Amino acid sequence: MEIAVNDSYQTGYTYCLEAPMGQGFDPDFQPALTPKQMLEMGVFEGKYLNDCRAEFPADWFAEARLSDRPDIRCNFFGVKSRQPLSVWKEKGWIHGPDPRGWFQWYCRYTMGRRLPQTDAIQIKRWRAFARHAGQVRAHCMAGDLSCRPRQRQALLQWAYDPFL
């Protein structure tokens, strides 16, 4: 199946789904949360994928915490935990044909798109983010969600379990 993308960040981009949705993940990539779960819990201050919902399953957005403007109240932990896309671009964190960054890649990967080179880069970045889970475990009592809320929100935004 081919997906055509036409939104404010990409026009005329198409990609093919090569794996069944949510299946065929690289063995080194085992996220704790699906994009749908992340959106329902509250990520990116509610301001992510707002103009490109047609690309993804409607049920991902049925219970999503979304906002027309960035709003930290939409985040599960109620804290700011994102940087503007301009910072991501400056730091060279945008890879492949996903101008919105890691979460857009993850959504497309979950849908079944496979781009070996881009996938390898993003999976490596995801694995490196595990250090934040280690910091939460090292500095917080189990179940104390008030400890390191920004780091927990960031874990959520990278599909890691923030409830360590």
Helices and strands as residue ranges (DSSP letters): E 2-6, E 11-16, H 35-41, G 44-46, G 53-55, G 58-60, G 72-74, H 85-90, H 102-111, H 116-128, H 130-139, H 149-157
